[in-house]
Every structure is written in C-alpha cells, then in structure tokens.
Amino acid sequence: YLYLGQAATSEDYFLTLDDNNFCHQRYHKYRAQSTMAPTLYHVPRTISSPIVQILLELGVKDINIETLTFAELKSPAHLARNPMGSSPAFTDEDNGIAIWESGAVLTYLLETYDTQHKFHPKQGSATPLERANFLHLQQYIIATVYPFLASLFLQTLKPEHEQDQGHISSAKEKWLTLLAPTLSGFLGGQPFFMGNAISSIDFLIAKPLNNAKSLDLLEQFPDLDALFKRVSCMPSFAKAYDMEERTKDCSGCTKDCTECRSLVLLPN
C-alpha cells in the first residue's frame, strides 16, 4: 500500500520518557513472539523515499518495504519499533536490530546490501578524500539541507494567513545564497556528486531538491536541476515517492538514455 505525505515534525511525535520505556518493552516483547524478514518502514515523500529508491536500484529482494501513513506513525505498533514515531524505521528481528535514524539506516543497508559498492565507496579502496567527502555530504544533506527545505515547504502549505512570510523570505534567501551554492560547489561541474557514476548521495539529495523544485527554487541552479532530473526520471523514483511517471519533466529522456533509466529492470 502506498500513501502520500509530507515531512514529519518532531513536535508532532513527541514522547515522554515513560512512553519511550513502554515502547521499548513493547518492541522486545513483539520480537520475542514473532520473527519476520528485515523490514523497512516507509512513508512516501519523506527521507525514507531515497532509501527505498536505492534498494530498488540495487534489486534487493529480501527486505520487506512496509508503507505507512502519517497516522500510522503514531500507532502503538510503530512506536514499539520506533519511539520517535518517524520515518524511516528498520528492523531485523533475527539480528535484534531496530534503528530509525535515517543516516544510520542508509549506512547499514549500504554496508549490508551494496556489496559491490555501486553506490558507496569501499573503505580501503576509495581515497581518504573520496571517503571523507561521501560521509560529509551524506551528513550535510540529512542534518542540514533536508530539514531546512522540508520546514520551508511545510510553511508554504499552511493557509496564507497563517504563513510566516518573514521566515519564508529569509529561508528562500538562505537557500539561494548559501545552501544551494554550497551543494553546487560540492558537485563541481560533475554529473554526480561522487564523479561520473551515480551514488547514494545523488539519490539522497533528490528528496530535498524535490521540495526546492516545488518552491521554484531549483531552476536558478542548472547543475542541481540537471542532477535532480537524472534521478527523478528513473522509474524507481516514481515507485519510491508514490508518484506517477514524470513524463512532463522527463521528455528529454529516452529508453537509451543511461542517465534517465533505472540500473535494474523494475517489476510493475
């Protein structure tokens, strides 16, 4: 089942310490009673969507992807596995794993399932600079760029009389003068952040760039816009974000366009 949604906010899902203790007890009781395949819990169009797209492109078959609504993030079942009530969450009961920080989930899944290092540099083979830049970009996107653009986007969804126009104006200015130019600097004229080959960084940045596109804040940066098009025109993007195929913006892509197609054949 697939549902649409926007980024969750921490205040929407605040829990007391007693709530957390209860949730951990519930999870350990749940884990003792049943065993299931590793599962990624996912709300489309949140930061879990890039992780789902990466799994699709890797062709991973032995992870269940369970799609939730925002209401289900507050359910006792989800809070038992993720007391923060957020997306994503990942569980692997056979190994006693229950994690929910998106950076940790992404890193663990890459290390476990991207054994050919298609989308992340191999420690020991990659140069120290490549490894450092990869880790730095991943953290910059998850900790800074994504929450910044998600907050701005959510502000614009409010009724006009409730919008903080001062905040919106200053946030747009910060994106245009600081955050986006910083990303362009990291891209450095390359087709992808790590060079000529796509990596998990490119999938990850597509989520906040999707927000920037919706706010008309991406066309000012043709390099970022082109990168977003490369990622979002893949069929896996539509599946991961629960969107129809982006035929309008992908008119320049063809079946032979290696930049605009999935690396694996995706089932219907």
N, C-alpha and C positions, 0 to 999 in steps of 0.2 A: 504494500500500500504506500502511496506517495502523497504527500501533502505539501502545500506551500507555506512559507513562513518567513519572518524576519528575525534579525539577531535578538537573542535574549539578553536581558539586562540583569545585573547581579541583584538589584533590589527586588526584582520580581520573584526571585527564588531564594531569598534569604532564609536561612535556617538557624535555629538556636543550637547550642551545644547539645542539649537533651535530644533534639531532633536528629542530630548527627549520630549520636550514640545509638539511638533507636534504629537508624538506617543501616549502620554497620552491623548491628545484631541481626537485622532482617536479612542482609546480604549473606552473612556467613551461614545462617540457618537455611536460606534458599540454596546456597551452594552445596550444603551437606545433603540436601534432599534430592537434587537432580543434577544431571550432567548434560550439557549441550555443547554444540560446536562453538568455537570462538565467534563472538558476535559484536558487530559494530552498530551502536545505536545512533541514529542519524536523523536530523531534521533538515530537509532540503533548504538550500539558500542560506544556511549558516556556515560556519567554518568547517563543519563536517563534510560539506559537499566536495571540496578539493580532495579530501582523503578518500572519499568514495570514488571519485574520478580516477585517482591514482590506482586504486585496487582494480577498477575496471580495465585500465590500460595495461596493468600487469597480468590480467587474466586470472586473478586469484579466485579459486573455486571453493575453498574450504573455510570461508568466513561468511557467516550469515550477516546480511545487512538488514537490520530491522528499522523501518522508517516510522518515526513518531510524529505526533502533532505537538504543538506547544503546550496544550492542555495536559498531554501525557507526560511531559517533563516533570510535572508536579505530582504525578501519581505515586502511590506508595511503592509500586513495583520498580519504577525508575529511580526514585530516591533511595531505595535499598541498595542499588548498584552505584549510584552517583548522588551523594547527599547534596551536591551543589545544584542539582536539578537543571543541568545544562546539556548541551550537545557539542561534541560527541561524548560517548562513553564506550569503552571497550572492555569486554570480559572474556576470559578464557578459563573456565572453571577447572579444567584438568590441571592447569598450572597455577591456580589460585590467583589469577590476575583480574583486577578490577581497577581500571585507570580512566581518567576523564579529562585531564589537561590535554588540549589539542596538540601541543608540541610533543608531549610525551607519547601520545597515541600515534602520531605520524612517525616519529623516530622509531618506535618499537616495530611498527608494521613494516617500515622500510628495511630495518635490520633483519627482520624475520622472513619477509616475503620477497624482497627485491634482492635476491641472492646473486643476480648477475650485474647488479649495480647499474641498472638502466637509468635510474632516476636519482641516485645519490652517490657521492664519491666514496670510493673504497679506501678505508683507512689503511695507510701503509703504501698504497699505490698513488693516490692523489697527492699533490704537493701540499705542504703546510698552508700555503696561501689559498689554494682551492678549498681545502677543508675549512679553514677559518672563515672565508667568505660565505660558504654554504651555510654554516652554522649561524653566522651573523645575520644573513638575510632571512633565514627561517625565523629567528627570534624577532627581528625588526618587523616583519610582516605580522606575526601573530600578536606581539605585545604592543605594537605602536600603530601600524598602518590599518590593520583590520578593525580594532575597536574605535579608532578615530573616525573612519569613514562610515562604520555601522552606526555610530552615535549621531553623526551628521545626517545620514539618510533617514534614521528614525525620527529625528527632529522635524524633517520636512514632511513626514507623513501625518503629523498632527493637524487638526483643524487650524486654519490660518490664524485665527485669533489667539490660539494657544502657542504658536511658534515663537521662539526666542530669536527674533530677527538679528539682534546683535551677535548672538552666538553663531548663527548660520553664516553671517557675513564674515566674521573673523575666522571661522573654521575653513570656509572656502578659500580665504586669502592664505591661510597657513598651508593648505593643500597645494595651492598654485605656486607658492614661493618657497616652500621648504620640503614637504614630504614627497611630492611628485618629482621635483628636480633631483632629490636625493636618490630616488629609485632610478631615474634616467641616468644618473651618474654611475650607479652600480651596473646598469645594463651596458653602458659604454659603447653603444652602436652595434652591439652583437644582436643576433636574432633571439637569443635566450640568455637568461642571467648567468648561466654557467658556460656560455660559449655557443657553439654551433648545434649542440644537442639539447633537447628539452630535458628538464629535471623537475623534481617535486617542487622546487621554488616557483617555477612558472605556473604549475597547477595551483599552488597556494595563493599566489598574488592575484589570480583571476577572480577570486571571491571579492576582495575589496575593489578591484578595478571594475567589477560589475556594478558596484554601488556608485563609483565615480562616473561610469558611463550613464547611469540613470539620472545623475545630477548634472549632466552636460559638463563634466569636469575632466574629460579624457581626451577630447579632440585637440586640446592645446598641446598635447604631448604625443606626437605621431608615433614615436618609438614604443611607448607604452600601449597606445591604441592598437598598433600592429601586433604586439605580443598578445594582447587580450583576444584579438581576432583569431590568432593561430590556435589558442587554447579553446576558446568558446565555440569555434566552428567544428570541433571534434564531436562526433555523435555521443561520446561518453559524457560530454559536458551537459547535454540536454537530459541524459538519464540521471546524472548525479544531482542536478539542480531542479529536477522535475519540471522541465520546460519543453515546449515544442521545439523542433529543429529550427535553428536560427537562420532560415533561408534568406531573409532580407539582408542581414549584415554579412552573410557568407556567400554572396552572389559571385564573388571572385574566385571562390574555391571550386575545384573540380575533383573528380574521382582520382585523378592522377596527382593532385596537389599534396605532397608529403607533409606540408605544414598545416593542413586543414583536415586531416583524417586521423582516425584512431590508429594506434600501433597494433591493435588486435581487432579481429572481427567480433563485434558485439552482437549478442543474440537479441531478437526482438522482445 
